[in-house]
Amino acid sequence: VIVHGSIWNEADEKAREVVEHDEGVAYVPPYDDELLWMGHSTMIDELYKQLNGIAPDVIVASVGGGGLLAGILIGLERRGVDWLENTRVIAAETEGTASMHEALKSGKPVKL
């Protein structure tokens, strides 16, 4: 384990640098990757089984980079119109690192 930097961006930059110089190492993106979204989406399949196909009223999810939220929405879409239209999704962010809020305000992705 390498601990680097005082903020996440510095640590991510270091991780990408390490991967460039070592073929035996893989970079696993923390949020911006369709494969991760598909993995996160399987939690909706689990909810579907546990709730016997009945759509939940609401799902509350933490949002950082948006990967978990993307997976939830993909999973809801896969379950069909009933789940997608009848389940309210609330995205919660940490005060001071509200990147989704800032992105929605500016109409484009932002880097905090």
C-alpha positions in Angstrom: 0.0 0.0 0.0 1.3 3.4 -1.0 -0.1 6.4 0.9 0.5 9.6 -1.2 -0.6 13.2 -1.2 -2.8 15.3 1.0 -5.8 15.2 -1.3 -7.5 12.5 -3.4 -6.3 14.0 -6.7 -2.7 13.7 -5.6 -3.1 10.1 -4.6 -4.9 9.3 -7.9 -2.2 10.9 -9.9 0.4 8.8 -8.1 -1.6 5.6 -8.7 -1.7 6.4 -12.5 2.0 7.1 -12.5 2.8 3.8 -10.8 0.7 1.9 -13.4 2.5 3.6 -16.3 5.8 2.2 -15.0 4.9 -1.3 -13.9 3.2 -3.8 -16.3 2.2 -6.0 -13.4 0.0 -3.4 -11.8 -3.5 -2.4 -12.9 -5.3 0.9 -12.3 -8.9 0.4 -11.1 -10.9 3.6 -11.5 -12.9 4.5 -8.4 -16.0 5.7 -10.2 -15.6 6.6 -13.9 -15.8 3.2 -15.5 -18.7 1.3 -17.0 -17.6 -2.0 -15.6 -17.8 -0.6 -12.1 -21.3 0.8 -12.8 -22.4 -2.6 -14.0 -21.1 -4.2 -10.8 -22.8 -1.6 -8.7 -26.0 -2.2 -10.6 -26.2 -5.8 -9.3 -27.3 -4.4 -5.9 -30.6 -3.5 -7.6 -30.9 -7.2 -8.7 -30.5 -8.1 -5.0 -33.2 -5.7 -3.9 -35.5 -7.1 -6.6 -35.1 -10.6 -5.1 -35.4 -9.4 -1.5 -38.5 -7.3 -2.2 -40.1 -10.0 -4.4 -40.2 -7.7 -7.4 -41.9 -4.8 -5.7 -40.1 -1.5 -6.4 -38.8 0.4 -3.4 -40.2 3.8 -2.8 -36.8 5.4 -2.3 -33.1 4.6 -2.5 -30.6 7.0 -0.8 -27.0 6.8 -2.1 -23.9 8.6 -1.3 -22.3 10.4 -4.2 -18.7 11.1 -4.7 -17.6 10.5 -8.3 -21.0 9.2 -9.3 -20.1 5.5 -10.0 -22.5 4.1 -7.4 -25.3 6.4 -8.5 -24.7 5.4 -12.2 -24.9 1.7 -11.2 -28.1 2.2 -9.2 -29.8 4.0 -12.2 -28.6 1.2 -14.6 -30.0 -1.4 -12.3 -33.3 0.4 -12.0 -33.5 0.7 -15.8 -32.8 -3.0 -16.2 -35.6 -3.8 -13.9 -38.1 -1.9 -16.1 -40.4 1.0 -16.2 -42.1 0.2 -12.9 -38.8 0.3 -11.0 -37.3 3.2 -12.9 -40.4 5.5 -12.7 -41.6 4.5 -9.2 -38.4 4.6 -7.2 -37.2 7.9 -6.1 -33.4 8.1 -5.9 -31.8 10.6 -3.5 -28.2 11.4 -4.0 -26.4 12.7 -0.9 -23.0 14.4 -0.9 -20.6 15.4 1.8 -20.6 19.1 2.5 -17.5 20.7 1.1 -17.1 18.1 -1.6 -20.3 18.4 -3.4 -19.0 17.8 -6.9 -22.3 16.6 -8.3 -24.1 19.7 -7.1 -21.4 21.9 -8.6 -21.5 19.9 -11.9 -25.3 20.3 -12.1 -25.0 24.0 -11.4 -22.3 24.5 -14.1 -23.8 22.1 -16.6 -20.6 20.1 -16.9 -18.2 17.9 -14.9 -16.1 19.8 -12.3 -13.0 19.0 -10.5 -12.9 20.0 -6.8 
